[in-house]
Amino acid sequence: MENRRIGSLAVSAVGLGCNNFGIRLDAERTARVVHAALDRGINFFDTADVYGGTHSEEFLGRALGARRSSIVLATKFGLPVEGQGKGARPEYVKLALEASLRRLGTDYVDLYQLHRPDADVPLADTLGALDDLVRAGKVREIGSSNFSVAQITEAEDLSATKRAARFVSVQNEYSLLERSAEQGVLEACASRGIGFLPYFPLASGLLSGKYAAGGAAPAGTRLGAPGALTDRFLSPRNVALAEKLKQFAEARRHSLLELAFSWLLARPAVASVIAGATSPEQIDANVAAAAWQLSAADLAEVERLLAAA
């Protein structure tokens, strides 16, 4: 497994997104997925306090056990957690971290991420609290999520001025079907040495190859039931484009899943593709998907298909 850098951290190019833990997977099934990931060379695990109603952190910490020291553990704070709070005020940042540490069964987090900007709190205040946590040894690196170019720049300037910890990662949505990150964010990350972490890398499963053009979404999948995600991702445009991309990949003896992973990993700023998994078999597929080295001609043809959509 190739490793890439996020600040001082060496992370596997394929990571594991843990948002299924506590929702679609109980503690036992979580452990099977986590152990499969570890056995396949994945060392980067990304969760959040809000995932699974806090159960994701609990199940992940329990599954890691004594192997915790061999992995890069990332979690997030800021979204509303029942009975705990929300936001990015300094006092809450520290409270949220202590709660996450208890659930994860660890005394430090490798990458602590602000889940989304908090318009009610000056970014300088949040960065100050995060810097305190880094200096205390409870956090190794800090990251952001859902940041714009302006917010990335503001954070960089504040950290430089105060000689404080800086955000070494940005986690925003990015996939073959959602490319708004290319409107400045990717370039800002690449020029500043910030690792970019794409969420929804498989467009909530549409790029997994499970969805046949013109057919219903498979039962039990994220897009298999009515809801906002289904309405958004299963649009006629997305379904048609996914089918064209699938035909492109299969013509080269690869799968749509392999194209989705490898295309992202070909972007210079991308540090790791943190896709979720609900079984050891999906772990195997995700790891294998990253092996395709897209040529310049492949990338140009994909670009042509995307531009024509």
C-alpha positions, -999 to +999 in steps of 0.1 A: +000+000+000+014+034-010+017+060+018+012+097+013+017+126+037-007+147+057+016+170+076+038+148+098+015+118+092+021+090+067-013+077+056-023+049+033-035+060-001-067+041+006-083+049+040-114+037+057-143+061+063-161+050+094-195+065+090-212+031+086-202+021+121-231+023+145-256+028+117-253+000+092-228-021+113-229-032+149-198-037+170-191-072+158-194-064+121-174-032+126-145-053+141-145-075+111-142-046+087-116-029+108-094-060+110-098-066+073-086-031+066-056-035+090-047-068+073-048-052+039-024-024+048-049+004+055-036+025+083-058+056+080-092+055+098-115+086+096-145+090+119-164+118+137-180+122+170-214+125+153-212+093+133-236+066+144-248+088+173-212+085+188-212+047+183-187+049+154-160+062+177-169+036+204-169+006+180-138+018+162-118+022+194-129-012+206-120-029+174-086-013+172-076-024+207-038-029+210-034-021+173-043+016+178-007+027+180+000+014+145-026+035+127-034+071+119-067+079+137-087+109+125-119+122+140-140+154+138-159+178+160-184+206+155-216+191+143-244+188+169-240+158+193-270+150+215-262+157+251-228+171+243-231+203+222-218+217+189-197+243+173-161+255+175-158+277+206-126+270+224-142+255+255-163+232+233-133+221+212-116+208+243-148+193+257-155+175+224-119+161+222-121+147+257-154+130+249-139+115+217-108+103+235-130+084+260-151+068+233-121+059+212-102+045+242-071+064+235-052+094+249-044+112+216-059+117+182-036+118+151-057+142+131-084+163+147-107+180+122-132+208+124-162+193+107-175+225+092-168+262+096-186+279+125-197+314+115-204+323+151-168+318+163-137+336+151-114+311+134-085+325+154-103+314+186-108+279+173-072+276+161-060+288+194-078+260+212-065+234+187-030+247+192-033+242+229-044+206+223-014+200+200+010+215+226-006+193+253+001+162+232-035+152+229-036+160+191-008+154+166-021+174+136-053+194+129-075+195+098-105+213+084-135+202+064-159+220+041-135+249+038-135+274+010-103+289-006-109+321+015-111+301+047-080+280+039-061+313+033-074+329+065-064+298+085-029+298+070-024+334+077-036+331+113-014+301+120+017+318+105+011+351+124+005+333+157+031+306+151+004+281+160-006+247+147-019+249+111-046+229+093-026+202+074-057+188+056-089+198+040-118+173+037-143+184+011-166+166-013-149+154-045-155+127-071-159+121-108-194+134-105-188+164-081-159+185-090-164+219-072-132+213-053-114+221-086-126+257-084-096+268-063-096+244-033-074+217-048-049+243-061-048+261-027-041+227-010-014+218-035+004+251-033+004+251+005+013+215+011-021+207+025-034+172+021-068+170+004-092+143+016-122+137-007-155+127+010-182+109-010-155+097-034-179+071-048-208+096-050-226+078-022-222+045-040-232+055-075-196+050-087-193+016-070-206-002-101-236-016-083-261+006-101-273-005-136-284+022-160-322+022-161-326-001-132-336+004-096-310+009-069-301-023-052-319-030-019-298-023+012-276+004-005-274+040+005-294+050-026-318+022-023-344+042-004-360+076-009-342+105+005-321+136-001-290+116-011-310+095-035-326+125-051-293+142-054-270+115-067-294+094-088-302+122-112-305+113-149-273+132-156-253+113-130-267+079-139-259+084-176-224+097-169-217+068-145-227+044-173-203+061-198-175+060-173-182+023-166-180+015-203-147+034-205-132+014-176-145-019-188-131-013-223-097-012-205-104-043-184-111-023-152-142-015-132-160+017-125-149+014-088-112+012-099-117+043-121-133+063-093-104+055-069-075+058-094-088+091-109-088+107-075-054+094-065-040+108-098-049+143-085-017+158-070-032+172-038-052+141-028-036+124+002-060+094+007-093+082-006-113+074+025-142+053+013-166+034+036-171-003+037-196-027+052-177-060+047-142-074+044-150-080+007-155-043+001-122-036+018-105-060-006-122-042-036-113-007-024-076-016-019-074-033-053-091-004-069-062+019-062-037-001-083-047+012-117-022+038-129-041+060-153-021+071-183-021+107-196-043+094-225-067+078-200-070+110-180-076+130-212-104+107-223-120+108-189-119+146-190-135+145-224-164+123-211-169+145-181-168+178-201-194+164-225-219+155-198 
